[in-house]
């Protein structure tokens, strides 16, 4: 089931195609579509920069994804008011000395032309809101913004306990963002290109004797050369059994596997999210090769199952079943693969969901919780492993998801008698010990649902065993 490696397209993008910021037509269409779904006005905040240690030293500002979807530009402490056909952006005009510290910036009239909507000083927002009733809002991404919303609306915005009008806004944004338009797909493709360059560079510089930090730095530099940043904290580790391992201090050694979960984020906030696992020495050991093949077969089967009308939960179960078949063949598990999946035994070695939505958030719309990830009437399973599935919707064209099965030997799971009780003798620990050089393997791709089936946006990043081994250590 080896997948053919597609040669990477040129790194340079055509003139005019190197940015997804902003489009009055596209973002105007999105705002109009939102207004049609609402029965009243809505206030969408951009959020503000968060202090790193003291007020003037902040973390890099990243606007709310809902705001970016509708406006297309990261503007600090701004509010978008949508009231039917009347759409206004309220912001703080540049201070007199801003140009001294930050260089020239667009004034209100220029921004209005660039963004294709009315722009007013934020000082006029309160009076505008006083004329309206039952104003819906999305809670801001930071505490200071939520405090401002509380003052403006005289109520506390909440993701967990939304008002009726807020819930309507939540559902409207979910409906819009679930299916990506042409512009969004183009941005996801750009993120995939930068992500590809990062992974190819990471493989190329890998060699025994260097720190994980060196590989991580090279991968993030490749993303930076596209004028992009990372979509999340990079995971580059020889301890792949730690699922969200953001430490990079270990030395790479012969016989190690390096798991790299690294994705680019475009200037407009669109995310890539890809994981590859490669041998530090440039060659998988026999045991590593066997488990890698089992995970790859699982991933390819799951990708094949991605198509319109498919239930994402079934895609997860398909991945778990094929992985279970592979682990039975290797003697790690014993019994019928279907029963091993149903009983939660496969989850002892594949404890997370097969993936999630992808878009402006790397876990798209996860601020809205299971309201976004789970279709109406569906709830999370209480079974270990399956309970971590982030998405249970029927797939539709334009939806983007990740597919990322894995195999992990996690001591916190394998040494927990309560969790492993489901195995009932079907986990062969003596055989599992033969695979001690496989701490963790994950293979992840970004997949777009199309009318015909699916398209793997990250296909140009090698994952076939031969191609991966050929890509490792080639940098001079």
Secondary structure, DSSP 8 states (H G I E B T S, - for coil): ----------SS--TT-S-----HHHHHHHHHHHHHH-SS-EEEE-----BSSSTTSB------HHHHHHH-S--TT-EEEEETTEEEEEE----TTHHHHH-----HHHHHHHHTSEEEEGGGHHHHHHT--S-EEE--SSHHHHHHHHHHHSS---SSS--HHHHHHHHHHHHHHHS--HHHHHHHHHHHHHHHHHHHHHHHH--TTSBHHHHHHHHHHHHHTTT-EESS--EEES-TTSTT------B--TT-EEEEEE-EE-TT--B--EEEEEETTSS--HHHHHHHHHHHHHHHHHHHH-STT-BHHHHHHHHHHHHHHHHHHTTSB-S-HHHHHHTTSGGGTS-S-S--B-SSSSSTTGGGTHHHHB-TT-----STTGGG---B-B--TT-EEEE--EEE--HHHHT-HHHHGGGTT-B-HHHHHTTTT-SEEE-BEEEEE-SSSEEETTTTS--SHHHHHHHTT---
